[in-house]
């Protein structure tokens, strides 16, 4: 197990780029332009819950039209466009995958946001911007790909202005996860492999990584921990789908039909090589995610809000070189 995790950590850039080159179209087909989960209320559509989660993040960060904001691991930019429209701010998306940047740039232009929503193609472990550039920063289910969370958060700390806020939704195993339970370990490994992750962190590890990076933690909680089933829909229900026109594609039957279609398209040379394998991988990881949610051993939305102190200690933080300026 440690060897597998170590290999994923060492090769995370290649792993993530290869994954997203292949799965971006699948994600967009099933999810729209925002590749994340959200707390969902009864009577609320999935797209509405996604926007509400983004707006909640913007409100907690106190973003307004004067802010320059970093979206760390921005995907094709659904959240950046949602937050830019909601607040009037400017957002710079940080993404190391050119295919996703190309798709996101096209959407930014179509929606008239190309001046307020831009991209930097770079690894979020080493962001090529000067210290204290951004007023705010956020990540939405993205830094789970980081091989060293403290180092990743340290880069965010560096690019934030003193007093700047950083918030996110992090993928985590919950306190109910038992590493001695074979079924728990299998689900965790399935989620990690199916989503190109080095390893899933605990709540405590996320908080410690933030502190190691230099942040003061303002708030942290699992948005799904106390789900009230009378008023809320469990986050994993979206992956179960429904037998409606829009929901069918997310059911097991809908995913199976899609997989057969993708196999056929690959065989005749229309779909890229590897598409069928990715389709099978996504079907398998969907089952692991649902099982992890039902067993309450995994959450995709551990929320945190952290602040960079106004006066930053001169002692180098973990993850940042002492001679870096």
C-alpha positions as CSV (number, residue, x, y, z in Angstrom):
1,X,0.0,0.0,0.0
2,X,2.7,2.5,1.0
3,X,4.6,1.7,-2.3
4,X,1.4,2.4,-4.3
5,X,0.8,5.7,-2.5
6,X,4.4,6.7,-2.9
7,X,4.3,6.1,-6.6
8,X,1.1,8.1,-7.0
9,X,2.6,11.0,-5.0
10,X,5.8,11.0,-7.1
11,X,4.0,10.8,-10.4
12,X,1.0,13.0,-9.6
13,X,1.5,15.6,-12.4
14,X,1.6,12.9,-15.1
15,X,-1.2,11.0,-13.4
16,X,-3.5,14.0,-13.2
17,X,-2.8,15.3,-16.6
18,X,-3.4,11.9,-18.3
19,X,-6.5,11.4,-16.3
20,X,-8.0,14.8,-17.2
21,X,-7.1,14.6,-20.8
22,X,-9.3,11.5,-21.0
23,X,-12.1,12.2,-18.5
24,X,-12.9,15.9,-19.0
25,X,-15.5,15.2,-21.7
26,X,-17.1,12.4,-19.5
27,X,-17.3,14.8,-16.6
28,X,-18.8,17.5,-18.6
29,X,-21.4,15.1,-20.1
30,X,-22.5,13.9,-16.6
31,X,-21.8,17.0,-14.5
32,X,-21.8,20.2,-16.5
33,X,-19.0,22.7,-16.2
34,X,-18.4,22.4,-12.4
35,X,-16.8,19.1,-11.5
36,X,-17.7,18.9,-7.8
37,X,-20.3,17.7,-5.3
38,X,-22.4,19.9,-3.0
39,X,-24.8,19.7,-0.1
40,X,-28.3,19.4,-1.7
41,X,-31.6,20.3,-0.2
42,X,-35.0,18.6,-0.9
43,X,-36.6,20.3,-3.9
44,X,-33.2,21.7,-5.1
45,X,-31.8,20.6,-8.4
46,X,-28.2,19.4,-8.7
47,X,-27.1,22.5,-10.7
48,X,-28.8,24.8,-8.1
49,X,-26.9,23.0,-5.2
50,X,-23.6,23.4,-7.1
51,X,-24.1,27.1,-7.5
52,X,-25.2,27.5,-3.9
53,X,-22.0,25.8,-2.7
54,X,-20.0,28.2,-4.9
55,X,-21.9,31.2,-3.6
56,X,-21.4,30.1,0.0
57,X,-17.7,29.9,-0.6
58,X,-17.7,33.4,-2.1
59,X,-19.7,34.8,0.9
60,X,-17.4,33.2,3.5
61,X,-14.4,34.6,1.7
62,X,-16.1,38.1,1.6
63,X,-15.3,38.5,-2.1
64,X,-16.4,41.7,-3.8
65,X,-15.8,43.3,-7.1
66,X,-12.5,44.8,-5.9
67,X,-10.9,41.3,-5.3
68,X,-8.4,39.5,-7.4
69,X,-9.1,35.8,-6.6
70,X,-7.1,32.6,-7.3
71,X,-9.0,29.4,-8.2
72,X,-6.6,26.7,-7.3
73,X,-7.2,23.7,-9.6
74,X,-10.0,25.3,-11.5
75,X,-11.0,22.6,-14.0
76,X,-12.8,24.1,-17.0
77,X,-13.8,27.1,-14.9
78,X,-17.4,26.5,-13.9
79,X,-16.9,27.8,-10.4
80,X,-14.8,30.8,-11.5
81,X,-17.5,31.9,-13.8
82,X,-20.2,31.4,-11.2
83,X,-18.3,33.3,-8.5
84,X,-17.3,36.1,-11.0
85,X,-20.9,36.6,-12.0
86,X,-22.1,36.5,-8.3
87,X,-19.5,38.9,-7.0
88,X,-18.1,40.9,-9.9
89,X,-14.6,40.0,-9.0
90,X,-11.7,38.9,-11.2
91,X,-10.6,35.3,-11.0
92,X,-7.4,33.6,-12.2
93,X,-7.7,29.9,-12.7
94,X,-4.7,27.7,-11.9
95,X,-4.6,24.5,-13.9
96,X,-1.9,22.3,-15.4
97,X,-4.0,20.7,-18.0
98,X,-4.1,22.4,-21.4
99,X,-7.2,20.6,-22.7
100,X,-9.3,21.9,-19.8
101,X,-7.9,25.4,-20.2
102,X,-8.8,25.4,-23.9
103,X,-12.4,24.3,-23.0
104,X,-12.7,26.9,-20.2
105,X,-11.3,29.7,-22.3
106,X,-13.9,29.0,-24.9
107,X,-16.7,29.2,-22.3
108,X,-15.3,32.4,-20.8
109,X,-15.4,34.0,-24.2
110,X,-18.9,32.7,-24.9
111,X,-20.2,34.2,-21.7
112,X,-18.4,37.5,-22.1
113,X,-16.1,36.9,-19.1
114,X,-12.7,36.7,-20.8
115,X,-11.5,39.9,-19.2
116,X,-12.5,38.8,-15.7
117,X,-11.8,35.1,-15.9
118,X,-8.4,34.0,-17.0
119,X,-6.1,31.0,-16.7
120,X,-2.5,30.3,-15.8
121,X,-1.2,26.9,-17.0
122,X,0.9,25.7,-14.1
123,X,1.3,23.2,-11.3
124,X,-0.4,24.4,-8.2
125,X,2.7,23.2,-6.2
126,X,4.8,25.9,-7.8
127,X,2.7,28.9,-8.9
128,X,4.7,31.4,-11.0
129,X,3.3,34.7,-9.6
130,X,4.9,37.1,-7.1
131,X,4.3,36.9,-3.4
132,X,1.2,38.7,-2.1
133,X,-0.6,38.9,-5.5
134,X,-4.1,37.8,-4.7
135,X,-6.7,39.1,-2.2
136,X,-8.5,35.7,-1.9
137,X,-8.0,32.1,-2.9
138,X,-10.2,29.0,-3.0
139,X,-10.1,25.4,-4.1
140,X,-13.1,23.1,-4.8
141,X,-12.3,19.4,-4.5
142,X,-8.9,20.0,-6.3
143,X,-6.1,20.0,-3.8
144,X,-6.9,16.4,-3.1
145,X,-4.5,15.8,-6.0
146,X,-1.6,17.5,-4.2
147,X,1.2,15.0,-3.2
148,X,2.1,17.3,-0.2
149,X,-0.8,19.3,1.1
150,X,1.3,21.6,3.3
151,X,3.5,22.5,0.4
152,X,0.5,23.1,-1.8
153,X,-1.2,25.3,0.8
154,X,2.2,27.0,1.4
155,X,2.1,28.2,-2.3
156,X,-1.4,29.5,-1.7
157,X,-0.2,31.2,1.4
158,X,2.7,32.8,-0.5
159,X,0.6,34.3,-3.3
160,X,-2.0,35.7,-0.9
161,X,-1.7,39.2,0.5
162,X,-1.4,39.5,4.3
163,X,-4.8,39.2,5.8
164,X,-6.0,37.3,2.7
165,X,-8.5,34.4,3.1
166,X,-8.3,30.9,1.6
167,X,-11.3,28.5,1.6
168,X,-12.0,25.1,0.1
169,X,-13.9,21.9,-0.1
170,X,-11.5,19.0,0.5
171,X,-11.9,15.2,-0.2
172,X,-11.3,13.3,3.1
173,X,-11.8,10.1,4.9
174,X,-14.0,10.7,7.9
175,X,-13.5,9.6,11.5
176,X,-15.7,6.5,10.7
177,X,-13.0,5.2,8.4
178,X,-11.2,2.2,9.9
179,X,-7.8,1.4,8.3
180,X,-8.0,-2.1,9.7
181,X,-11.3,-2.8,7.9
182,X,-10.6,-4.5,4.5
183,X,-13.8,-3.2,2.9
184,X,-13.0,0.4,4.1
185,X,-9.4,0.1,2.6
186,X,-10.8,-1.2,-0.7
187,X,-13.2,1.7,-1.0
188,X,-10.5,4.2,-0.2
189,X,-8.1,2.7,-2.7
190,X,-10.8,2.6,-5.3
191,X,-11.6,6.3,-4.8
192,X,-7.9,7.2,-5.0
193,X,-7.1,5.1,-8.1
194,X,-10.3,6.0,-9.9
195,X,-9.7,9.8,-9.4
196,X,-6.0,10.0,-9.8
197,X,-5.3,10.9,-6.1
198,X,-2.1,10.3,-4.2
199,X,-3.9,9.5,-1.0
200,X,-7.0,10.7,0.9
201,X,-6.4,12.9,4.0
202,X,-8.2,12.9,7.3
203,X,-9.8,16.1,8.7
204,X,-6.9,16.5,11.1
205,X,-4.3,16.2,8.4
206,X,-6.0,18.9,6.3
207,X,-6.1,21.3,9.4
208,X,-2.4,20.5,10.2
209,X,-1.3,21.1,6.7
210,X,-3.0,24.5,6.8
211,X,-1.2,25.3,10.0
212,X,2.1,24.0,8.7
213,X,1.7,26.4,5.7
214,X,1.3,29.3,8.1
215,X,-2.5,29.8,8.0
216,X,-4.8,30.5,10.9
217,X,-7.9,28.3,10.8
218,X,-11.1,30.3,11.0
219,X,-13.6,27.5,10.5
220,X,-13.6,23.8,9.4
221,X,-16.4,21.2,9.2
222,X,-17.7,18.5,7.0
223,X,-20.7,19.8,5.1
224,X,-22.2,16.3,4.9
225,X,-21.4,15.1,8.4
226,X,-24.8,15.8,9.9
227,X,-27.0,15.3,6.9
228,X,-30.7,15.6,7.8
229,X,-32.5,13.2,5.4
230,X,-35.8,14.9,5.9
231,X,-34.4,18.2,4.4
232,X,-31.3,17.1,2.6
233,X,-30.4,14.7,-0.2
234,X,-27.2,12.7,0.4
235,X,-24.4,13.9,-1.9
236,X,-23.9,10.5,-3.4
237,X,-27.5,10.2,-4.7
238,X,-26.5,12.2,-7.8
239,X,-24.3,9.3,-8.7
240,X,-27.2,6.9,-8.3
241,X,-29.1,8.9,-10.9
242,X,-32.8,8.7,-11.5
243,X,-35.0,7.3,-14.3
244,X,-35.8,10.7,-15.8
245,X,-34.7,12.3,-19.0
246,X,-31.9,14.2,-17.3
247,X,-31.1,11.7,-14.5
248,X,-31.0,8.4,-16.6
249,X,-27.3,8.8,-17.7
250,X,-26.2,8.7,-14.1
251,X,-28.0,5.4,-13.2
252,X,-26.1,2.1,-13.4
253,X,-28.1,1.3,-16.6
254,X,-27.4,4.7,-18.1
255,X,-23.7,4.4,-17.3
256,X,-23.7,0.9,-18.8
257,X,-25.3,2.2,-22.0
258,X,-22.8,5.0,-22.2
259,X,-20.0,2.5,-21.8
260,X,-21.3,0.3,-24.6
261,X,-21.5,3.4,-26.8
262,X,-18.0,4.5,-26.0
263,X,-16.7,1.0,-26.7
264,X,-18.3,1.1,-30.1
265,X,-17.0,4.6,-30.9
266,X,-13.5,3.7,-29.9
267,X,-13.6,0.5,-32.0
268,X,-14.6,2.5,-35.2
269,X,-12.0,5.2,-34.5
270,X,-14.3,8.0,-33.5
271,X,-13.5,8.1,-29.8
272,X,-9.9,8.4,-28.7
273,X,-7.9,5.3,-27.7
274,X,-8.4,4.6,-24.0
275,X,-11.9,6.1,-23.8
276,X,-13.5,2.7,-23.0
277,X,-11.0,2.0,-20.3
278,X,-11.7,5.4,-18.7
279,X,-15.5,4.8,-19.0
280,X,-15.0,1.5,-17.1
281,X,-12.8,3.2,-14.5
282,X,-15.4,6.0,-13.9
283,X,-18.2,3.4,-13.5
284,X,-16.1,1.5,-10.9
285,X,-15.1,4.6,-9.0
286,X,-18.7,5.8,-9.0
287,X,-19.6,2.7,-7.0
288,X,-16.8,3.2,-4.6
289,X,-17.9,6.8,-4.0
290,X,-21.5,5.8,-3.4
291,X,-20.4,3.0,-1.0
292,X,-18.0,5.4,0.8
293,X,-20.8,7.9,1.2
294,X,-23.4,5.4,2.4
295,X,-20.9,4.0,4.9
296,X,-20.0,7.6,6.0
297,X,-16.3,6.9,5.7
298,X,-15.7,9.4,2.9
299,X,-16.7,13.0,2.3
300,X,-16.0,15.1,-0.8
301,X,-16.7,18.4,1.0
302,X,-14.7,19.0,4.1
303,X,-15.0,22.8,4.2
304,X,-12.2,25.0,5.6
305,X,-11.7,28.8,5.9
306,X,-8.2,30.0,6.8
307,X,-6.5,33.4,7.0
308,X,-3.0,34.5,6.3
309,X,-1.9,36.6,9.3
310,X,-1.4,40.4,8.8
311,X,2.1,40.0,10.2
312,X,3.9,36.9,8.7
313,X,6.7,35.3,10.6
314,X,10.0,35.4,8.9
315,X,10.9,31.8,9.7
316,X,10.4,29.8,6.5
317,X,7.3,27.7,6.4
318,X,7.3,24.0,5.4
319,X,7.0,23.8,1.7
320,X,8.6,27.2,0.9
321,X,12.3,27.7,0.2
322,X,14.1,30.0,2.6
323,X,15.6,31.9,-0.3
324,X,12.5,32.3,-2.4
325,X,11.4,35.9,-3.0
